[in-house]
Amino acid sequence: MAKPKDPNPRATLRGGLPDRYLTPDDIAEVFEVPLETVYQWRKKRTGPPGFRVGKHLRYDPADVRAYVDQRKHADATAA
């Protein structure tokens, strides 16, 4: 039996938290930004917090959701 394809990260975040950690490619897709932007966010500590598993960068979906909520709240209070 074939393994189902990974779900779309954007749809997954809207519908609930995925059962896997997100990759930088997933983050770029979720926010519709170039992959280089994701790495710049990490370097400048301005994007969602990530962590390393060996040499691989991963993002906890709960942290990404919290980052989005924080940004939405910051934008709402600044307006």
N, C-alpha and C positions, 0 to 999 in steps of 0.2 A: 504494500500500500504506500502510495506517495505521500510525503510530508507536505502539508498545506503551506503555501507561500506565506511569508511573514505579512501581517496586516499593515496597512498604510499607517505610518506613525501619526499623521494629523488626525485621521479618523479615530485612532486608538485613544489619543489624548482627549478628544471630545467625548468619546463614549465611556471612558474609564481608563485606569492605568494598565499599561501592557504588563505582561508577565516576564518581561526581559528588560535588561538595561539597554539604553539607546546609544547608538554610535554617533560620531561627529556627522556622518552622512545623514543620519536620521534627523539630527538637530537642524542641519542645513535645509532639509526638506520641510520639516515642520514650520520653520520660520521663513521659508522661501528666500533664503539668502545664499550667497556663494559659500562653499566650504571654507575658503580662506577667511571669511568673516567670522565663522565659528572659532577658528584658531586665534584670530585677533581678539575676540571677546575673552577667550581664556587667558591670553597673554596680558590683557589689560584688566582682567578680573571684572568685566562688566556684564557678562552673559550668565547663563545658568551654570551653577557649579558642577564641575565634572571631577572624576577621579580616575586613577590609573589602576589597571589590572595588568601587572607586568608592564609591557610597553604599549598596551592598548588603552585608549581614552574611552571612558564610558560615562553615561549620564543616568542618574536615577530618575525615572519618570515623575516621582513625587517631588523631587527638587525642581524639575522643569516646570511642573504645574505651579509650584509655589513661586517660582520666578515670574511666570506669566501673571499670576494673581497680584504679585507685588508691583509689577510694571503697570498693570491696569489701575491699581489703587493710586500709584504715584501720578499717573497721567490724569486721573479724575480729580485729584486734589490740586494739581497744578493748573487745571483749566478754570 
